[in-house]
Amino acid sequence: MILINGKASDTISATDRGFQYGDGLFETMAIDQGIPLCLSDHLARLARGCQRLRIPQPARGLLQKESRTVASNVERGVLKIIITRGVGGRGYAPPPNPLATRFIADFPWPDYSASFFEEGIETSLCETRLAPNPGLAGIKHLNRLEQVLGKIECAEKGVPEGIMTDTEGNLIEGVMSNLFLIRENQIITPSLTSTGVQGIVRHRIIRLATETAGMTVRVAKIHHAVLPHADGIFFCNSIMGIWPVRKLAEHRYSIPSIIRWLQKELIRRRIICR
């Protein structure tokens, strides 16, 4: 099902600023037995993004209702919400009183191999770098050309996910995920103050590890040169859950027990689904 501004349709205006300029935001979440997982978390991030981009924010209750309507008959799938600044004329300047466009749709569950979750994946460093832009860091805006180029690299290298760095070589995230390292009994994840997306599952993992497991989680600026020295590496997002890394270039990694624990806890708490 696709709802555009609350009505069943698969058509938007050719002058919509989301189409013209990528002037908007999106959220992607799992649907499990008709329920959009972590919907409140996703809508909260969407609200922060609307505030940051000065896009009129649709009523939260309306987005909840439409999201649940779209997800209601889906046993397992993906829910995507897109909010744009709406229709506008030519030129970058938005209209003085824009009317946001709401797009909410369900998509089939991706055909990922179960081995990615269970046995881990081979990955690689992307040549495409993420440009710093603190004004856009953290939110899921529609400008994703860097990620498109990153996924092209992944396809060419035959890996399901790649590691992206900034222009100084610091680790930021996966192409479609957040990134964590395990080293010396610490969990480390890159700082996202200048670029990258502050993922919902990333946030939940940080809370689980600190509040439930009693581990130290460090959010820090990390150069990619540290990767060979990690005890474990994993990617996470709302759809993949957690994918451990088993191989990067000539380096092979084990899967520390904390990664297995996190996988189980995310499923048990219905943060992700399998």
MOFEN-V733736 format. One line per field, one symbol per residue. ss: DSSP state (h for helix, s for strand, l for the rest). psi: psi as a letter, one per 20 degrees, with the letter a starting at -180 (. if undefined). burial: + if it has 24 or more other ideal C-beta (glycine too) atoms within 12 Angstrom, else -. Layout:
BEGIN
ss->???
psi->???
burial->???
END
This chain:
BEGIN
ss->lsssllsslllllllshhhhhllsssssssssllssllhhhhhhhhhhhhhhhllllllhhhhhhhhhhhhllllsssssssssllslllllllllllllsssssssslllllhhhhhllsssssssssslllllllsllslllhhhhhhhhhhhhhllllssssslllssssslllssssssllsssssllllllsllhhhhhhhhhhhhhlllsssssllshhhhhhllsssssslllssssssssllssllllhhhhhhhhhhhhllllll
psi->qppoliqoqkprqijphhggjkmarrqprqpoljpopkgggghghgghggggikpppqpghghgghghghihjogpappppppriaqraqqhprqhmqoqppppqqqqpqlqphhgggirrprrpqhpqpppnhhiphrmriokhhhghghgggghikqiqrpqraijjqpgargkrrpqqppljqppqqqkihrrpnqghgghgggghghgikrppporopqiiigijqhqqqqqaighdpoqphpocjpqqrnqhhgggggghhghjlhrq.
burial->+++++------+---+++-+-+++++++++++--+++++-+++-++++++--+-+-++----++-++++++--+-+++++++++++++-----+---+-+++++++---------++--+++++++-+++-----+++++++++-++--++-++--+-++++++++---++++++++++++++--+++++++-+++++++++++++-++---+-+-+-+-++-+-++--+++++++++++++++++++----+-++-++++++-++----+++-
END
